[in-house]
Amino acid sequence: ALRHRLQERPLPPYLLLTAHVKFCCPLRPLRPLLSKTRSSAVPRFITHHPGEHITTIFKALRFAAEKHTGQYRKGGKKIPYINHPIAVATQLATVGEITDGDILAAALLHDTVEDTDTTLEEIEREFGAVIAALVAEVTDDPSLKSAERKRIQEKEAPFKSPSAKLIRLADKTCNVHDVTHTPPAHWPEERRAEYFAWAGRVVAGLRGTNSALEDAFDASIVTGLASLATDPQALATNP
């Protein structure tokens, strides 16, 4: 009987993914699928056989791992960069309960164009137009200065597609976690606080998309501000 049920309802992609990777981002236990109402703007369940996306997800994981080879996060512990997109995809799957394979694959690929020699044309050729469009939505223009890229993220956040908003939410949560626990050695508290404040302004334009992901971001900000030795309220008000 159990075998028959498994044949009728194969494991969703996120369970297969999370069985093989270790995450850098704090995750809450998986809750019952109907435990909390989500915005109707974002479909929570794929409408076709979930196995169709498993190959794409693992192909994206391998592609991102190869592209990010030799890259490390900015923190002082020499963390492989690939841990970050894995954490973002896992945050979407386990906290946001997102099962759409295109979204999860795009999350794994979200920094390849911005931080490696990958092109959007290559993403489209390998993964199709839908995933390439999602990656494009969450890719900053590397030719711009950091301050301008941040300004554009704030300005454009409310106008992103629901799927791109999900990736941005998970990305910001994982970045806040990393800045809190493994910040770059040259970042003083003021810069960390400024990052927390900026991330909060970006997420303000993403709200109404997935309440669980938004709650996780809020919790990460609370933890981040509490980690500062200086009065976090004073630092958080910096522009």
Buried (B, 14 or more C-beta within 10 A) or exposed (E): EEEEEEEEEEEBBBBBBBEEBEBBBBBEEBEEEEEEEBBEEBBBEBEEEBEEBBEBBBBBBEBBBEBBEEEBBBBEEEBBBBBBBBBBBBBBBBBBBBBBBBBBBBBBBBBBBBBBEBEBEBBBEBBEEBBBBBBBBBBBEEEEEEEEBBEEBBEBBEEBBBBBBBBBBBBBBBBBBBBBBBBEEEBEBEBBBBBBBBBBEBBEBBBEBBBBBBBBBEBBBEBBBEBBEEEBEEBBEEE
